[in-house]
Amino acid sequence: MDSTLNLVVNLYKPSGPTSFSMVHSVKKMLGVKKAGHIGTLDPMAEGVLPICLNQSTRIIQFLGPLSKHYQCTMTLGSVTD
């Protein structure tokens, strides 16, 4: 693709890869030169990772400070080996 692809992709990031590696994969897959993510998800977290492409990276500075919300499920009182 060419550099006229200026948009924000809401990508599902599974648990494991880093936010940076997800951006690298999107850049390679779409053939764009410039890309960046809004905020960072912890490597063990999964969820939506907004990725800005080309000229849309200019909005990262305005959207980056937005808050994130985490949800978890845990079991209390169980014993494992």
C-alpha atoms as an extended CHARMM CRD file, in Angstrom:
* protein
*
        81  EXT
         1         1  MET       CA              0.0000000000        0.0000000000        0.0000000000  PROA      1               0.0000000000
         2         2  ASP       CA              1.0850000000        3.5740000000       -0.3000000000  PROA      2               0.0000000000
         3         3  SER       CA              1.5360000000        6.4900000000        2.0520000000  PROA      3               0.0000000000
         4         4  THR       CA             -2.0050000000        7.7660000000        1.4110000000  PROA      4               0.0000000000
         5         5  LEU       CA             -3.3630000000        5.2580000000        3.9260000000  PROA      5               0.0000000000
         6         6  ASN       CA             -4.0290000000        7.6620000000        6.8240000000  PROA      6               0.0000000000
         7         7  LEU       CA             -6.2300000000        6.0070000000        9.4040000000  PROA      7               0.0000000000
         8         8  VAL       CA             -6.4710000000        4.4700000000       12.8590000000  PROA      8               0.0000000000
         9         9  VAL       CA             -6.7170000000        0.6770000000       13.0650000000  PROA      9               0.0000000000
        10        10  ASN       CA             -8.2460000000       -0.7990000000       16.2230000000  PROA      10              0.0000000000
        11        11  LEU       CA             -6.2670000000       -4.0130000000       16.5330000000  PROA      11              0.0000000000
        12        12  TYR       CA             -6.9690000000       -6.8240000000       18.9990000000  PROA      12              0.0000000000
        13        13  LYS       CA             -3.6980000000       -7.5750000000       20.8290000000  PROA      13              0.0000000000
        14        14  PRO       CA             -3.5920000000      -11.0500000000       22.3730000000  PROA      14              0.0000000000
        15        15  SER       CA             -1.6780000000      -11.8580000000       25.5330000000  PROA      15              0.0000000000
        16        16  GLY       CA              2.0450000000      -12.2960000000       24.8630000000  PROA      16              0.0000000000
        17        17  PRO       CA              3.3230000000       -9.9290000000       22.1670000000  PROA      17              0.0000000000
        18        18  THR       CA              4.3550000000       -6.3680000000       22.9810000000  PROA      18              0.0000000000
        19        19  SER       CA              2.5520000000       -3.3160000000       21.6250000000  PROA      19              0.0000000000
        20        20  PHE       CA              5.6870000000       -2.4540000000       19.6300000000  PROA      20              0.0000000000
        21        21  SER       CA              5.7810000000       -5.8780000000       17.9620000000  PROA      21              0.0000000000
        22        22  MET       CA              2.1180000000       -5.5240000000       16.9790000000  PROA      22              0.0000000000
        23        23  VAL       CA              2.8450000000       -2.1480000000       15.3490000000  PROA      23              0.0000000000
        24        24  HSD       CA              5.8070000000       -3.6750000000       13.5100000000  PROA      24              0.0000000000
        25        25  SER       CA              3.5750000000       -6.4830000000       12.1870000000  PROA      25              0.0000000000
        26        26  VAL       CA              0.9270000000       -4.0260000000       10.9490000000  PROA      26              0.0000000000
        27        27  LYS       CA              3.5610000000       -1.8710000000        9.2280000000  PROA      27              0.0000000000
        28        28  LYS       CA              4.9840000000       -4.9080000000        7.4630000000  PROA      28              0.0000000000
        29        29  MET       CA              1.5770000000       -6.3280000000        6.5130000000  PROA      29              0.0000000000
        30        30  LEU       CA              0.1880000000       -3.0580000000        5.1160000000  PROA      30              0.0000000000
        31        31  GLY       CA              3.4690000000       -1.7390000000        3.7210000000  PROA      31              0.0000000000
        32        32  VAL       CA              3.3130000000        1.6160000000        5.4960000000  PROA      32              0.0000000000
        33        33  LYS       CA              6.3920000000        3.5780000000        6.5310000000  PROA      33              0.0000000000
        34        34  LYS       CA              5.0340000000        5.3470000000        9.5930000000  PROA      34              0.0000000000
        35        35  ALA       CA              2.8840000000        3.8400000000       12.3500000000  PROA      35              0.0000000000
        36        36  GLY       CA              2.4840000000        4.1950000000       16.0970000000  PROA      36              0.0000000000
        37        37  HSD       CA              0.2120000000        2.9650000000       18.8590000000  PROA      37              0.0000000000
        38        38  ILE       CA             -1.9370000000        5.0310000000       21.1900000000  PROA      38              0.0000000000
        39        39  GLY       CA             -0.9880000000        3.9740000000       24.6980000000  PROA      39              0.0000000000
        40        40  THR       CA              0.6890000000        0.6990000000       25.5760000000  PROA      40              0.0000000000
        41        41  LEU       CA             -0.8310000000       -2.5690000000       26.6860000000  PROA      41              0.0000000000
        42        42  ASP       CA              1.2470000000       -4.7210000000       29.0150000000  PROA      42              0.0000000000
        43        43  PRO       CA              2.6240000000       -7.8200000000       27.2580000000  PROA      43              0.0000000000
        44        44  MET       CA              0.4360000000      -10.1330000000       29.3530000000  PROA      44              0.0000000000
        45        45  ALA       CA             -2.6740000000       -7.9930000000       28.7690000000  PROA      45              0.0000000000
        46        46  GLU       CA             -5.0380000000       -8.4870000000       25.8680000000  PROA      46              0.0000000000
        47        47  GLY       CA             -7.3630000000       -5.9350000000       24.3540000000  PROA      47              0.0000000000
        48        48  VAL       CA             -7.8010000000       -3.2480000000       21.7260000000  PROA      48              0.0000000000
        49        49  LEU       CA             -4.6330000000       -1.4470000000       20.6530000000  PROA      49              0.0000000000
        50        50  PRO       CA             -5.3150000000        1.6030000000       18.4400000000  PROA      50              0.0000000000
        51        51  ILE       CA             -2.5970000000        1.9320000000       15.7700000000  PROA      51              0.0000000000
        52        52  CYS       CA             -2.2560000000        5.1500000000       13.7600000000  PROA      52              0.0000000000
        53        53  LEU       CA             -0.8920000000        4.9820000000       10.2180000000  PROA      53              0.0000000000
        54        54  ASN       CA              1.0810000000        7.6350000000        8.3280000000  PROA      54              0.0000000000
        55        55  GLN       CA             -0.2750000000       11.1780000000        8.8650000000  PROA      55              0.0000000000
        56        56  SER       CA             -2.7820000000       10.0120000000       11.4810000000  PROA      56              0.0000000000
        57        57  THR       CA              0.1970000000        9.5000000000       13.8520000000  PROA      57              0.0000000000
        58        58  ARG       CA             -0.0820000000       13.2430000000       14.5200000000  PROA      58              0.0000000000
        59        59  ILE       CA             -3.0870000000       12.6630000000       16.7890000000  PROA      59              0.0000000000
        60        60  ILE       CA             -1.2060000000       10.2880000000       19.1200000000  PROA      60              0.0000000000
        61        61  GLN       CA             -0.0040000000       13.1820000000       21.2770000000  PROA      61              0.0000000000
        62        62  PHE       CA             -3.6190000000       14.1680000000       21.9830000000  PROA      62              0.0000000000
        63        63  LEU       CA             -5.0360000000       10.6810000000       22.5590000000  PROA      63              0.0000000000
        64        64  GLY       CA             -2.0580000000        9.0840000000       24.3380000000  PROA      64              0.0000000000
        65        65  PRO       CA             -2.8290000000       10.3750000000       27.8530000000  PROA      65              0.0000000000
        66        66  LEU       CA             -6.3180000000        8.8120000000       27.9100000000  PROA      66              0.0000000000
        67        67  SER       CA             -6.9280000000        6.3230000000       30.7190000000  PROA      67              0.0000000000
        68        68  LYS       CA             -7.0210000000        2.5470000000       30.3170000000  PROA      68              0.0000000000
        69        69  HSD       CA             -9.2620000000        0.1060000000       32.1210000000  PROA      69              0.0000000000
        70        70  TYR       CA             -8.2790000000       -3.4370000000       33.0340000000  PROA      70              0.0000000000
        71        71  GLN       CA            -10.6130000000       -6.2750000000       33.9200000000  PROA      71              0.0000000000
        72        72  CYS       CA             -9.4410000000       -9.5230000000       35.4680000000  PROA      72              0.0000000000
        73        73  THR       CA            -10.8730000000      -12.7780000000       36.7530000000  PROA      73              0.0000000000
        74        74  MET       CA             -9.3530000000      -14.5640000000       39.7310000000  PROA      74              0.0000000000
        75        75  THR       CA            -10.0730000000      -17.5390000000       41.9320000000  PROA      75              0.0000000000
        76        76  LEU       CA             -9.4990000000      -17.1620000000       45.6630000000  PROA      76              0.0000000000
        77        77  GLY       CA             -8.9260000000      -20.0240000000       48.0750000000  PROA      77              0.0000000000
        78        78  SER       CA             -7.6690000000      -22.6390000000       45.6140000000  PROA      78              0.0000000000
        79        79  VAL       CA             -4.4440000000      -24.5980000000       46.1010000000  PROA      79              0.0000000000
        80        80  THR       CA             -2.0770000000      -25.7310000000       43.3530000000  PROA      80              0.0000000000
        81        81  ASP       CA              1.1500000000      -27.7250000000       43.3110000000  PROA      81              0.0000000000
